[in-house]
């Protein structure tokens, strides 16, 4: 108990220690919780989990479901568990993770704030996609070529697996995909990155710098070099929602909608038979007009978002 109390006091007084503690707990949860899950699946049930996670699904009729189950627990047992444990060390998980509803003097303010946050991310999609790099735009030093090749292979394998799931025409598969690839990342990643990391960095740096740093950390841990800047932009917007509203909820709602639209879009494309797995993840060229409309709508919605949040109400 004395050790726990000492860690709590240090975490409450030193933001950098809390950030390092959060990532340590993430690694610990990955090894213990996720490791136990994978060991149970492989040794206890006899499932070739390694083959399923790499896309070799021919030998298992339940491969899709097992992969989805693994991804579900991967979010819950890593980012989600680490965020909760870090907040528990700090004392009050609800307060530390900003899980209260956003405050606003407007009628139905919390609902309006969450809807506006979701709309901002939706209209930002052309800008986010425009920030996605193509392989010919990335030139790493020779000593990083092997790493770049490995990352590219991992990205292509991930896209192949997700494409096979997202292009499934079953309505049941759509619902499961929405839970696993839209809802769970929205909850668990927001708890960890905006709830813990951004909150702690804000105690060491200005809120603006904390938002930017957290956005790039959020992007970097996905280990997808071509999406580094696009995912960082997404993370910065999500960080702004939390900072401006004082609540994690608008960010969770927006994150879910952003991911969910992509899942639903792939499902609709599968119904019409108009897209392949390769085309599903290929960045599309964005016209100047489309980017201008996207930026204009974002600006308008951001203005409305600020107008309905508690920070401006307090200033007024």
C-alpha positions in Angstrom: 0.0 0.0 0.0 2.9 2.4 0.8 4.3 1.7 -2.7 1.0 2.4 -4.4 0.6 5.6 -2.4 4.1 6.8 -3.4 3.4 6.1 -7.0 0.1 8.0 -6.8 1.8 11.0 -5.2 4.4 11.0 -7.9 1.9 10.6 -10.7 -0.2 13.4 -9.3 2.8 15.8 -9.2 4.8 14.8 -12.2 3.0 14.7 -15.6 5.9 13.0 -17.4 5.9 10.2 -14.9 2.2 9.7 -15.5 2.7 9.5 -19.3 5.5 7.0 -18.9 3.4 5.0 -16.4 0.5 4.9 -18.8 2.7 3.4 -21.6 4.3 1.0 -19.1 0.8 -0.1 -18.1 -0.1 -0.5 -21.7 2.8 -2.8 -22.3 2.0 -4.7 -19.1 -1.6 -5.1 -20.0 -0.6 -6.3 -23.5 1.7 -8.9 -22.1 -0.5 -10.1 -19.2 -4.1 -9.6 -20.3 -3.7 -10.0 -24.1 -1.0 -12.6 -23.6 -3.3 -14.7 -21.4 -6.1 -14.3 -24.0 -3.9 -15.5 -26.9 -2.5 -18.3 -24.8 -6.0 -19.5 -23.9 -7.0 -19.4 -27.6 -4.0 -21.3 -28.8 -3.2 -23.7 -26.1 -6.5 -24.0 -24.4 -8.8 -24.1 -27.4 -6.3 -25.2 -30.0 -6.8 -22.3 -32.4 -4.0 -21.3 -34.8 -4.3 -17.7 -33.8 -1.1 -16.7 -35.6 -2.4 -17.9 -38.9 -5.7 -16.1 -38.4 -4.1 -12.8 -37.5 -1.9 -12.9 -40.6 -4.9 -13.6 -42.9 -4.5 -17.4 -43.5 -8.2 -18.1 -43.0 -8.6 -21.1 -45.4 -8.2 -23.7 -42.6 -10.7 -22.2 -40.1 -14.4 -21.7 -40.9 -14.7 -19.3 -38.0 -11.6 -17.2 -38.9 -13.5 -14.0 -39.4 -15.2 -14.2 -36.0 -12.1 -15.2 -34.2 -10.2 -12.3 -35.7 -12.9 -9.8 -34.7 -13.0 -11.2 -31.2 -9.2 -10.9 -30.9 -9.4 -7.2 -32.1 -12.2 -6.5 -29.6 -10.2 -7.7 -26.7 -7.0 -6.2 -28.1 -8.6 -2.7 -27.7 -10.2 -3.5 -24.3 -7.1 -5.2 -22.8 -4.5 -2.7 -24.0 -5.5 0.9 -24.5 -8.7 0.6 -22.5 -7.3 -1.2 -19.5 -4.1 0.9 -19.4 -6.2 4.1 -19.4 -8.4 2.9 -16.6 -5.5 1.7 -14.4 -3.6 5.0 -14.9 -6.7 7.0 -13.9 -7.2 4.6 -11.0 -3.6 5.4 -9.8 -4.4 9.1 -10.1 -7.4 8.6 -7.8 -10.7 9.3 -9.6 -11.1 7.7 -13.1 -14.3 9.6 -14.0 -12.6 12.9 -13.2 -9.2 12.1 -14.6 -10.6 10.7 -17.9 -13.1 13.6 -18.3 -16.0 11.3 -18.6 -18.6 13.8 -17.4 -21.0 15.2 -20.0 -19.9 18.5 -21.7 -21.3 21.6 -20.0 -23.2 24.2 -22.0 -25.8 26.8 -21.2 -27.7 26.0 -24.5 -30.7 23.7 -24.4 -29.6 20.1 -25.2 -26.0 21.5 -25.2 -24.2 18.2 -24.6 -26.1 16.5 -27.4 -25.5 19.4 -29.8 -21.8 19.5 -28.9 -21.4 15.8 -29.7 -23.3 16.0 -33.0 -21.2 19.0 -34.0 -18.0 17.2 -33.2 -19.1 14.2 -35.3 -20.1 16.5 -38.2 -16.7 18.2 -38.1 -14.9 14.9 -38.5 -17.2 13.9 -41.3 -16.7 17.0 -43.4 -12.9 16.9 -42.6 -12.6 13.5 -44.5 -11.4 15.1 -47.8 -8.7 17.0 -45.9 -7.7 14.0 -43.8 -7.4 11.9 -47.0 -5.5 14.6 -48.7 -2.9 14.3 -45.9 -2.4 10.6 -46.6 1.0 10.0 -48.3 1.5 7.8 -51.3 4.5 5.4 -51.5 6.2 7.6 -54.1 6.0 10.5 -51.7 8.0 8.8 -49.0 11.8 8.4 -49.3 13.5 7.2 -46.2 17.3 6.9 -45.7 18.9 3.6 -46.8 19.4 2.5 -43.2 15.6 2.6 -42.8 14.7 0.8 -46.0 14.3 -2.6 -44.3 12.0 -1.1 -41.7 10.0 0.8 -44.4 9.6 -2.5 -46.4 8.4 -4.3 -43.3 5.9 -1.5 -42.4 4.6 -1.5 -46.0 4.1 -5.3 -45.9 2.2 -5.0 -42.5 0.0 -2.2 -43.9 -0.8 -4.3 -47.0 -1.6 -7.4 -44.9 -3.8 -5.3 -42.6 -5.7 -3.7 -45.5 -6.2 -7.1 -47.1 -7.7 -8.6 -43.9 -9.9 -5.5 -43.2 -11.0 -5.5 -46.8 -12.2 -9.1 -46.6 -14.2 -8.2 -43.4 -15.6 -4.8 -44.6 -16.6 -6.1 -48.0 -18.7 -8.9 -46.5 -22.3 -8.4 -47.5 -23.8 -9.8 -44.3 -25.8 -7.4 -42.1 -24.6 -9.3 -39.0 -21.0 -8.8 -40.1 -21.7 -5.1 -40.6 -22.9 -4.7 -37.0 -20.0 -6.7 -35.6 -17.5 -4.6 -37.6 -19.1 -1.4 -36.3 -18.6 -2.6 -32.7 -15.0 -3.9 -33.2 -13.6 -1.4 -35.6 -15.6 1.7 -34.9 -17.0 1.7 -31.3 -14.1 -0.1 -29.4 -11.3 2.1 -30.9 -13.3 5.2 -30.3 -13.8 4.4 -26.6 -10.4 2.8 -25.8 -8.1 5.0 -27.8 -9.8 8.2 -26.6 -9.6 7.1 -23.0 -5.9 6.5 -23.4 -4.7 9.3 -25.7 -7.0 12.2 -25.0 -8.2 11.1 -21.5 -4.7 10.3 -20.1 -1.9 11.4 -22.4 -3.3 14.8 -23.5 -4.5 15.6 -20.1 -1.1 15.0 -18.6 0.8 16.8 -21.3 -1.5 19.8 -20.7 0.0 20.0 -17.2 3.5 20.3 -18.7 2.9 22.3 -21.9 0.3 24.7 -23.3 -3.0 23.1 -24.2 -2.3 23.7 -27.9 1.1 22.0 -27.8 -0.3 19.1 -25.8 -3.0 18.6 -28.4 -0.5 18.6 -31.2 2.0 16.3 -29.4 -0.8 13.8 -28.5 -2.1 13.9 -32.1 1.3 12.8 -33.4 1.8 10.2 -30.7 -1.6 8.8 -31.5 -0.7 8.6 -35.1 2.8 7.2 -34.6 1.7 4.2 -32.4 -0.4 2.9 -35.3 2.9 2.3 -37.2 1.4 3.3 -40.6 3.9 5.7 -42.2 1.7 6.7 -45.1 -1.1 7.8 -42.8 1.2 9.6 -40.3 -0.1 13.1 -41.1 -3.7 12.2 -41.8 -4.1 10.4 -38.5 -2.3 13.2 -36.7 -4.8 15.7 -38.1 -7.6 13.4 -36.9 -6.0 13.2 -33.4 -5.5 17.0 -33.2 -9.2 17.6 -34.0 -10.2 15.0 -31.4 -7.9 16.6 -28.9 -9.5 20.0 -29.6 -12.9 18.6 -28.9 -11.8 17.4 -25.5 -10.0 20.6 -24.6 -12.8 22.9 -25.7 -15.7 20.9 -24.2 -14.0 19.7 -21.1 -15.3 16.2 -21.8 -14.1 13.1 -23.6 -17.6 12.2 -24.8 -17.8 14.4 -27.9 -14.4 13.0 -29.0 -15.7 9.4 -28.5 -18.8 10.1 -30.5 -16.9 11.8 -33.3 -14.3 9.1 -33.5 -17.0 6.4 -33.7 -18.8 8.3 -36.5 -15.6 8.8 -38.4 -14.7 5.1 -38.2 -18.3 4.0 -38.7 -18.8 5.9 -41.9 -15.8 4.1 -43.4 -17.1 0.7 -42.3 -20.6 1.5 -43.6 -19.2 2.9 -46.9 -17.3 -0.3 -47.5 -20.4 -2.3 -46.8 -22.5 -0.2 -49.3 -19.7 -0.6 -51.9 -19.8 -4.4 -51.3 -23.6 -4.4 -51.9 -23.1 -2.8 -55.3 -20.0 -4.8 -56.1 -18.3 -1.6 -57.2 -15.0 -1.8 -55.3 -12.1 -4.2 -54.7 -10.0 -4.7 -51.6 -7.2 -2.7 -53.2 -9.5 0.2 -54.2 -11.0 0.3 -50.8 -7.9 1.7 -49.1 -6.4 3.6 -52.1 -6.3 7.3 -51.4 -8.4 9.2 -53.9 -7.3 12.5 -55.4 -9.1 15.5 -53.9 -9.9 18.5 -56.0 -9.2 22.0 -54.9 -12.9 22.6 -54.9 -13.6 19.7 -52.7 -10.9 20.7 -50.3 -12.2 24.2 -50.2 -15.7 23.1 -49.4 -14.4 20.7 -46.7 -12.3 23.5 -45.1 -15.2 26.0 -45.3 -17.7 23.6 -43.7 -15.1 22.7 -41.0 -14.6 26.4 -40.2 -18.4 27.0 -39.9 -18.9 23.9 -37.7 -15.9 24.7 -35.5 -17.3 28.1 -34.9 -20.7 26.6 -33.9 -18.9 24.1 -31.7 -17.0 26.8 -29.8 -20.2 28.8 -29.4 -21.9 25.9 -27.7 -19.1 24.8 -25.4 -18.7 25.9 -21.8 -15.4 27.7 -22.2 -16.9 30.4 -24.3 -20.0 30.6 -22.1 -17.7 31.2 -19.1 -15.8 33.9 -21.0 -19.0 35.6 -21.8 
